[in-house]
């Protein structure tokens, strides 16, 4: 069986480090992932995907990333249930095996002023320069 998820998106809020009763650090967070198309009004839609990360990666995420930070995630989808006031609740989330920080700390402040503007993204600018080069091998 295959259960593999790869996402690139932005954190919807500052990560908050928590600890289990057995003293294992974790962070629950949500990643906004833009869809590749626009709706009828021309607006770009996004999916908001719940994620969880454990141990040292959770500590690093909470320490270095903030709301709006661009991250790459590799993990697996997992569902769980719990009993709440309204009965049985089901949660589907991505359990992160690996998180890559895709921005430097300095570019995060620029990104907060130009929130989700791909034209000002340094990776977008670099890719445009590479495509413009005449000596591409293909």
Secondary structure as the mmCIF struct_conf table of DSSP 4:
data_model
#
loop_
_struct_conf.conf_type_id
_struct_conf.id
_struct_conf.beg_label_comp_id
_struct_conf.beg_label_asym_id
_struct_conf.beg_label_seq_id
_struct_conf.end_label_comp_id
_struct_conf.end_label_asym_id
_struct_conf.end_label_seq_id
STRN STRN1 UNK A 5 UNK A 11
BEND BEND1 UNK A 12 UNK A 13
STRN STRN2 UNK A 18 UNK A 19
TURN_TY1_P TURN_TY1_P1 UNK A 21 UNK A 22
STRN STRN3 UNK A 25 UNK A 38
TURN_TY1_P TURN_TY1_P2 UNK A 40 UNK A 41
BEND BEND2 UNK A 42 UNK A 42
HELX_LH_PP_P HELX_LH_PP_P1 UNK A 43 UNK A 43
STRN STRN4 UNK A 44 UNK A 54
HELX_RH_AL_P HELX_RH_AL_P1 UNK A 55 UNK A 64
TURN_TY1_P TURN_TY1_P3 UNK A 67 UNK A 68
STRN STRN5 UNK A 70 UNK A 84
TURN_TY1_P TURN_TY1_P4 UNK A 85 UNK A 86
STRN STRN6 UNK A 87 UNK A 101
BEND BEND3 UNK A 103 UNK A 103
HELX_RH_AL_P HELX_RH_AL_P2 UNK A 105 UNK A 113
TURN_TY1_P TURN_TY1_P5 UNK A 114 UNK A 116
HELX_RH_3T_P HELX_RH_3T_P1 UNK A 118 UNK A 120
HELX_RH_AL_P HELX_RH_AL_P3 UNK A 122 UNK A 132
BEND BEND4 UNK A 134 UNK A 134
#
